[in-house]
Amino acid sequence: QVAEGIRNAVDLQFVLPSAVLESGHAFSYYEHIAGVFEAAGYFAPAAQFSRRALSSLQEESERPDTDITSDVRLERQQKLWFKIFHAELECNSYEAAYMAMMANPDSKLQLECLRHLTGVLCERDNVAMLCRLSFPGLQEEIEHSLLFKARHSDLLARPCYYKILYSFHVYRGNYRNAASAMYQYARRLGTAIRQSGDVARLLVEQGQALLACVNGLTIVDREYAWVVVSHQSDDDNASEASTCKRRRIAIGRYDASVKQGQDIDIVELEQVRREYTLCMARLTLGSSFSELFSRNILLEPEDAIALFVKLGMYDAAISFARVFALKLDTIF
């Protein structure tokens, strides 16, 4: 009826584009109406008429006398699903936008929608939805996208993409990758501590990141309780040299956090635990020795024990020494 009306209604010649009139197809009419609503900022009806266009396209292409080729149908379907995705996203209908993205037969458009959806959910503080959606076949792409954003975003700005990546992995039970995200965050915070004046705040954030990493690695089997990170130069590692010795190898396996052919560090659970203990010691002792909140200060484990003893915090000194496997001679 719509197609017949387009062909026979004289008045429509004054309001419809010539392409719609010449095609005589109902899906062209619905697609045009959807575009009008979209241009006016009415995204709910834009999505509604785009779906009508899809249904009409399917019906008309299945007719024996159809002049719609398979290539034309595929091209229109890709375009319409793309429009539906953006319209639903503008309406904050995230699940509907997700379904439109997954239904799009064009893989390039699907990836474009995926990156856009990921960014919008993160920026609108809807990480729970990002974690809940399944994204079959696209999870690795999301991980790469979040990791890229984490590495290139302001470390102290919101949203924190390291934390989002951590939540994404935890929701899927991938605790080692979750721990890896938090360790990378902690390491970047360590660099920021050496460059920023707000050392105390950054130490708190670093301590929380290291603790999350420890918790994640504690859950996995002991043989997998380690993370892979890009190798740092000696200068970058100066603040951590006293806490652990890392094994450095040429990368021989896939890991989303490092580039192929790049030297990597294998950081084990015990090493992360020592970094966390040293970070918390600096925070605790900093309340009495303010110079520890200077960005140029490097707290050695032996110095931390001496300062604990000086404050009469013998239990803390003993616990600290045991973590680092240091002798207790200086405490007694």
C-alpha positions in Angstrom: 0.0 0.0 0.0 2.8 2.4 0.8 4.6 1.7 -2.5 1.3 2.1 -4.4 0.7 5.4 -2.6 4.1 6.7 -3.5 3.5 6.0 -7.2 0.0 7.4 -7.3 -0.1 10.3 -4.9 0.5 13.5 -6.9 1.0 15.6 -3.8 4.0 13.6 -2.6 5.9 14.8 -5.6 6.3 18.1 -3.8 7.7 16.7 -0.5 9.6 13.5 -1.4 13.0 13.5 -3.0 13.1 12.3 -6.7 15.2 9.3 -5.7 12.3 8.0 -3.5 9.7 8.7 -6.1 11.7 7.0 -8.9 12.4 3.9 -6.8 8.7 3.4 -5.9 9.8 1.2 -3.0 8.3 1.5 0.5 11.6 0.9 2.1 13.0 4.0 0.4 10.1 6.0 1.8 10.6 4.8 5.3 14.3 5.4 5.0 13.7 9.0 4.0 11.3 9.6 6.9 13.9 8.1 9.3 16.5 10.5 7.9 14.1 13.5 8.4 13.6 12.6 12.0 17.3 12.0 12.5 18.1 15.4 11.1 15.6 17.0 13.4 17.1 15.3 16.5 14.2 12.9 17.0 16.1 9.7 17.3 13.4 7.3 18.7 11.1 7.7 15.6 14.3 7.6 13.4 15.1 4.2 14.8 11.5 3.1 14.4 11.2 4.1 10.7 14.7 2.6 10.0 13.4 -0.7 11.3 10.3 -0.4 9.2 12.6 0.2 6.2 14.5 -3.0 7.0 11.3 -5.0 7.2 10.0 -3.6 4.0 13.3 -4.2 2.3 13.2 -7.8 3.3 9.6 -8.3 2.1 10.2 -6.6 -1.2 13.4 -8.4 -2.0 11.7 -11.8 -1.5 9.1 -11.1 -4.1 9.5 -13.1 -7.3 9.3 -10.0 -9.5 11.6 -7.9 -7.3 14.2 -5.6 -9.0 16.3 -5.4 -5.8 19.6 -7.2 -6.3 21.3 -8.9 -3.4 24.1 -6.3 -3.5 21.6 -3.5 -3.1 19.8 -5.2 -0.3 23.1 -5.9 1.6 24.2 -2.3 1.2 20.9 -0.9 2.4 20.8 -3.3 5.4 24.3 -2.2 6.4 23.3 1.5 6.2 20.0 1.0 8.1 21.5 -1.0 10.9 24.2 1.7 11.2 21.5 4.3 11.5 19.5 2.3 14.1 22.7 1.9 16.2 23.3 5.6 16.4 19.7 6.5 16.9 19.3 4.0 19.8 22.6 5.2 21.3 21.3 8.7 21.3 18.2 7.5 23.1 20.5 5.8 25.8 19.0 2.5 24.6 22.3 0.7 25.0 21.0 -2.9 24.6 19.1 -2.0 21.5 22.2 -0.2 20.1 24.2 -3.3 20.9 21.7 -5.6 19.1 21.8 -3.3 16.0 25.6 -3.4 16.1 25.7 -7.2 16.2 23.1 -7.5 13.4 25.1 -5.3 11.0 26.6 -7.6 8.3 29.4 -5.2 7.6 32.4 -6.1 9.8 34.0 -2.6 9.4 30.9 -0.8 10.4 30.5 -3.3 13.3 33.9 -2.4 14.6 33.3 1.3 14.2 30.1 0.9 16.2 31.9 -1.2 18.8 34.5 1.4 19.5 31.8 4.1 19.7 29.6 2.1 22.0 32.6 1.3 24.3 33.6 4.9 24.5 30.0 6.1 25.2 29.4 3.5 28.0 32.7 4.4 29.6 32.2 8.2 29.4 28.6 7.9 30.7 29.7 5.8 33.7 27.8 2.7 32.5 30.6 0.2 32.9 28.2 -2.4 34.3 26.4 -2.5 30.9 29.7 -2.8 29.1 30.6 -5.8 31.3 27.2 -7.4 31.0 27.0 -7.4 27.2 28.5 -10.6 25.7 30.2 -9.2 22.5 30.7 -12.7 20.9 33.8 -12.6 18.8 34.6 -9.0 19.7 36.0 -9.2 23.3 39.6 -9.0 22.1 38.8 -5.9 20.2 37.3 -4.3 23.3 40.3 -5.2 25.3 42.6 -3.6 22.8 40.4 -0.5 22.6 40.3 -0.1 26.4 44.0 -0.7 26.8 44.8 1.9 24.1 42.6 4.5 25.8 44.2 3.7 29.2 47.7 4.2 27.8 46.9 7.5 26.0 44.5 9.1 28.4 45.2 11.5 31.3 46.2 9.3 34.2 44.1 11.2 36.8 41.1 12.0 34.5 37.8 10.2 34.6 36.9 7.7 33.5 39.9 5.6 34.5 40.3 3.1 31.7 42.6 0.9 33.6 39.9 0.4 36.2 37.3 -0.2 33.5 39.6 -2.9 31.9 40.0 -4.4 35.3 36.3 -4.7 35.8 35.8 -6.0 32.3 38.2 -8.9 33.0 37.0 -9.6 36.5 33.4 -9.9 35.2 34.6 -12.6 32.8 36.7 -14.4 35.4 40.0 -13.5 33.7 41.7 -12.5 37.0 45.3 -12.6 35.6 44.5 -10.1 32.9 42.6 -8.0 35.5 45.7 -8.1 37.7 47.8 -7.1 34.7 45.7 -4.0 34.0 46.0 -2.9 37.6 49.8 -3.5 37.6 50.2 -1.4 34.5 48.1 1.3 36.2 50.3 1.1 39.3 53.5 1.4 37.2 52.2 4.5 35.4 51.3 6.0 38.8 54.9 5.3 39.9 56.1 7.4 37.0 53.6 10.1 37.9 54.8 10.1 41.5 58.3 11.0 40.3 56.9 13.9 38.3 54.0 15.2 40.4 53.8 17.3 43.6 50.7 15.4 44.9 52.7 12.4 46.0 50.5 11.3 48.9 47.4 11.1 46.7 49.2 9.1 44.0 50.6 6.7 46.6 47.1 5.9 47.8 46.0 5.3 44.3 49.0 3.2 43.6 48.6 1.2 46.7 45.0 0.4 45.8 46.1 -0.7 42.3 48.8 -3.0 43.6 46.4 -4.5 46.1 43.9 -5.2 43.3 46.8 -6.9 41.4 47.7 -9.0 44.4 44.1 -10.1 44.9 43.8 -11.0 41.3 47.0 -13.1 41.2 46.1 -14.8 44.5 43.0 -16.2 42.9 44.7 -17.9 40.0 46.8 -21.1 40.2 50.3 -20.5 41.5 52.0 -21.4 38.2 50.0 -18.6 36.5 50.4 -16.0 39.3 52.4 -13.5 37.2 51.8 -10.7 34.8 53.5 -9.6 31.6 54.5 -5.9 31.1 56.7 -4.0 28.7 60.3 -3.8 29.8 61.3 -0.5 31.4 64.7 1.2 31.2 67.0 1.2 34.3 66.0 4.8 35.0 62.3 3.9 34.9 62.9 0.9 37.2 64.9 2.8 39.7 62.1 3.1 42.2 61.3 -0.6 42.0 64.8 -2.1 41.8 65.0 -2.6 45.6 61.7 -4.6 45.7 62.3 -7.2 43.1 64.4 -8.7 40.3 62.4 -9.3 37.2 63.1 -11.9 34.5 63.4 -10.2 31.2 62.7 -12.2 28.0 61.9 -11.6 24.4 58.2 -11.9 23.9 57.2 -15.3 22.7 53.5 -15.4 23.3 50.5 -13.2 22.7 49.7 -10.7 25.3 47.4 -7.7 24.7 49.4 -5.4 26.9 52.7 -5.6 24.9 53.7 -5.4 21.3 55.1 -8.3 19.4 58.9 -8.3 19.3 59.2 -6.2 22.4 61.2 -7.1 25.5 59.0 -7.8 28.4 59.2 -8.2 32.2 57.6 -11.2 34.0 56.4 -9.9 37.3 55.4 -12.5 39.9 52.9 -12.3 42.7 55.6 -12.1 45.4 57.2 -9.2 43.6 53.9 -7.3 43.4 53.3 -8.0 47.1 56.6 -6.4 47.9 55.9 -3.3 45.9 52.6 -3.0 47.6 54.2 -3.4 51.1 56.8 -0.7 50.3 54.1 1.6 48.9 52.0 1.3 52.1 55.1 1.7 54.3 55.9 5.0 52.6 52.3 6.1 53.1 52.4 5.1 56.8 55.8 6.6 57.5 55.0 9.7 55.5 52.7 11.0 58.2 55.7 11.3 60.6 58.4 11.9 58.0 57.0 14.3 55.5 60.1 14.2 53.3 58.9 10.7 52.2 56.2 12.6 50.3 58.8 14.3 48.2 58.8 13.1 44.6 62.6 12.8 44.6 62.7 10.4 47.6 63.3 6.7 47.1 62.5 4.6 50.2 64.7 1.5 50.5 63.4 -1.5 52.5 66.2 -1.2 55.0 65.4 2.4 55.6 61.7 1.6 56.1 62.6 -0.8 58.8 64.8 1.7 60.5 62.1 4.3 60.5 59.5 1.9 61.8 61.9 1.1 64.7 62.5 4.8 65.3 58.7 5.3 65.8 58.5 2.3 68.0 56.4 0.4 65.5 58.1 -3.0 66.0 55.3 -5.2 64.8 55.2 -3.2 61.5 59.0 -3.5 61.2 58.9 -7.3 61.7 56.1 -7.8 59.3 57.8 -5.6 56.7 61.1 -7.5 57.1 59.4 -10.8 56.6 57.9 -9.8 53.4 61.3 -8.8 52.1 63.1 -11.7 53.7 65.4 -9.4 55.6 67.2 -10.1 58.8 65.7 -8.9 62.0 69.0 -7.9 63.6 68.4 -4.2 63.3 65.0 -4.4 65.0 66.2 -6.0 68.3 
